Amino acid sequence: MKAGTYEFQPKDVCSRKMRLAIDEEGKILSFEVEGGCQGNLRGIGRLLKGRDVREVADLLAGVECRGSRTKVTSCPDQLSQAIRREILGE
């Protein structure tokens, strides 16, 4: 796993861009989001700091926006998908 900052363009959610910084051990250093529900997303960022990216991908997979009848994803689910695709290569 390569240390660095990764940017993702989430789909079908309110946020427009996500940035995730990880260290060489795969631990999350920071998580930032443009757009979306800022209070919730800043809170998620604090909870993710220091966690392993694989653990985060597993924890957040499949979370849906329950208030919407049309969304089958969410910002956490989009982050999980991006980690699996862009960082873990799954």
N, C-alpha and C positions, 0 to 999 in steps of 0.2 A: 504494500500500500504506500502510495506516494504522499508525503506531507505537502501541504499547500492550501490555497484558498480555491474553492470550487464555486462557480455560479450556475444557478439553475433557473430556467424559465418554467414555473409551474403552469399547469393547464386546468381549466375549468374551476378555478378558485379566485378569490378576490385579490390575493397577493400577485405582484407582477414579477418579482425577482427574489431569489433566495441566495445567500452567501454562507458557506460553511467552511470554516478553517479547521484543519486537523493537523496533528503533529505526526512524527514518524512512527509512533506506536499505534496510530489509528484512534487517538483520543480527540474529542472535539474541544477546540480552543474557543470558538465563538460561532454564533448563528445569528444572522441578521436578515430581515425581510423588508422589502419595499412594498407598500400597500398592505391590504388585509387588516385584520383586527389587531392593532399595534400592542395593546396591553396584553392580550393573550399570547401573541407571538414573542414579545419580549420575555414574558414569563416562561414560555417553552424554551427559549434560548438559555435562560438561567438554569433550567433543569437539565439541559443537555450538556452543559459545560463539564468537561472531565470524563464523560461517558464514551464508551467504545462505539464507533460508528455502526458496527454490525448489530450490536445490542439495540441501538436507536432504531435502525431499519426494522428490526423485528418487533420492537415495542409499538411503533407508529403505523405499521402496515394495516391497511383496511379501515382506518378511522374515517367515518363519514360525517358530513355536515348534516346533522339530524333535522335542522330547521328548514331544509330545502327538500322538496320532493323530486327535484331534478338532478341534484348533485350526488354522485356515488363516490366522491372523493373528498378530500379536505387538505388544508395546508400540511398537517402532519403526514397524511398519506402520500402527498406529493413529494415531501422530503424523503420519505422512506423509499419511494420509487426511484428518485434521483440518486440517492446513495447507492442503491443496488445496481443501477445502470451505469452511473458515471464513476463511482469510486470502487465498488466491489466487482464490477464487470460481470454481473449476473444477468 
